[in-house]
Amino acid sequence: MKKILFFLLLLSSPILFAQGGSDQQLAQHYYSNGEFSKAVTYYGRIFASDPNKFNFNRYYDCLVKTENYKEAEKLLKKQISQNRSEQEYKVMLGEFYELRSETDKANKIYDDLIDELTANPSVIIDIYTAFKTKGKNDYAYKTLEKGRKLLKNSFPLNFQFAEYYSAAGETEKMIDEYLNLLDDQPNYLETIKSMLGNQIDFTQNSSKEYEILRQRLLERVQKKPNESVYSDMIVWLFIQKKNFNAALLQVEAFDKREEGQGRRVFDLGTICVENKEYEVARKAFIYVKQLGEDKLFYYQAENALLNTRFLEVTTNRNYSKEELDNTIAEYKQALERVGKRRTSLPLVIELSHIQAFYANQAPEAISNLEEALKIPGLTDVQKAETKMQLADILVLKGDIWEASLLYMQIETDFKYEPIGHEAKFKNARIFYYDGEFDFAKSQLSVLKESTSKLIANDAMQLSLLITDNFGLDSNYRAMTWFANADLLIEQHRFDEAFVLFDSIVKTFPYHSLDDEILMKKSRAMQLQGKWTEAVNYLEELLKYHSEDILADDALFQLGDIYENKLHDKEKAAEYYKRILFDYKGSLYVVEARKRFRAIRGDKSEEI
């Protein structure tokens, strides 16, 4: 024991540490502890053997902090003489004289740097950067002014002026610098978009910077209507602000002027789809189609228009029977024109999905998919995608074991691929629906390690549902009824499902399934596009089960519904914020933070 204590005592000894550590470690140790009088010796030795910039800065800083000014000045002057192209050291010498209250010497160094400028852009930018880094903003600006006179139009320093004006809060001048550069160098368009995107917060409802940029661009478009660069910029501006209707008006006018055959309009439509602005996207694709079949983007626009309508139906679920019938008719017309072939398979799958899940036409959908499997030349992946859709519809129709066979075929053919994992998960659900809970769990346990995060999460949630609730009552009735009701929801037999859910609540009061039942009822309403009713069930879940495992799921769903379905972003932000503050261990934290910032702006100090 004595030997151990003696050994520990030795380890803690500064003398032993000093003997055993390297100069670099010791220098860092003393510097970090503020023991500059000790650190200076080591950094002096280190700099002598390895005179790089880092070691110089540390050695110089230690000399100043220990008030060894004579040696610090000597070191700086030597560094300047040995590094003529490094303007930063001259500015540091000026700073040194300011520290010593020798202002005249400092100002002379700064003035000489500017007076001795030549028409060399790299030197001008280096001196400007050195002044700016040291906080000498007046001298930084003088350097740019002198540099612009020397360089004239050969290198106008727009980026540096814009950077300076941005730091000084002079937004109008910053924007003018960027746009003036576009006059002469339109190839900088994407770079300037990126720079302005970093300078202007487009998430704010009312932004002075945005209004200035918008006004400046409109002025330039009017003065130079044939300059495509400004039309492109103003479309980009409206997209950043998510004002897609205004962007569409601009891009259509732009397309007509340059006779662009709809390319830019088609690209905007694609951006609108990505942002779930389906109505504007449809307008864009219709414009491209109306240009005529002989135009380059006609068929792409036709397919995109159908896909947009598919997304509207399946995502927003806001449609009339007439709109649904028209959508199906448009799909059929497109398939009649191009024929059922390998390249048109996505249209067949989308049409079948709409027919089965939204138009109550499952038999026709099944027939379409069975025919599609006979199309010559299909890849193995295309066959698997078609079988997956067919199996999903068979579940809807109640033929769950026929569906199970198809899922097993896909899983066998793509055992290590995401589509195979998806099939395995859906097949495990078949056994769960049928009350084979132990077997379902054994399948789900494998999927928890799936490379697909979505499948892994779904598998984990279903496995937890079974684990937490199976066997809590002696005859397993509650869990069996719940699984049956869950299947009824997948089959869109919502009223029957609700009867079973209510039976569980009545027969087994205060059962652990109560929060799951509320979540499933909300899902049923979401599948029908009844967003207000869906919200009510989620709110009830939070009211009575805020400590349970589904609380953060409910909050995230509420945020998503208010953001994307009810279009109340402020309300959505409240729910995302609750996840960040009240459920810090939630899997939704990263996405909730991202969405909260998108709504409130990256500069929000609330998180």
Buried (B, 14 or more C-beta within 10 A) or exposed (E): EEEEEEEEEEEEEEEEBEEEBEBBEBBBBBBEEEEBEBBBBBBBBBBEEEBEEEBBBBBBBBBBBBEBEEBBBEBBBEBBEEBEEBBBBBBBBBBBBBEBEEEEBBBBBBEEBBEEBEEEBEBBBBBBBBBBEBEBEEBBBBBBEBBBEBBEEEBBBBBBBBBBBBEEEBBBBBBBBBBBBBEEBBEBBEEBBEBBEEBBEBBBEEBEBBEBBBEBBBEBBEEEEEBBBBBBBBBBBBBBBEBBEBBBBBBBBBBEEEEBBBBBBBBBBBBBBEEBBBEBBBBBBBBBBEBEEEBBBBBBBBBBBBBBBBBBBEEBBEBEEEEBEEBBEBBEEBBEEBEBBEEBBBBBBBBBBBBBBBBEBBEBBBEBBEEBEEBEEBEEEBBBBBBBBBBBBBBBBBBBEBBBBBBBBBBEBBEEBEBBBBBBBBBBBBBBBBBBBEEBBEBBEEBEEBEBEEBBBBBBEBBBBBEBBBEEBEEBEBBBBBBBBBBBBBBBBBEBBBEBBEBBBEEBEEBBBBBBBBBBBBBBBBBEBBBEBBBBBBBBBBEEBBEBEBBBBBBBBBBBBBBBBBEEBEBBBBBBBBBBEEBEEBBBBEBBBEBBBBBBBEEEEEE
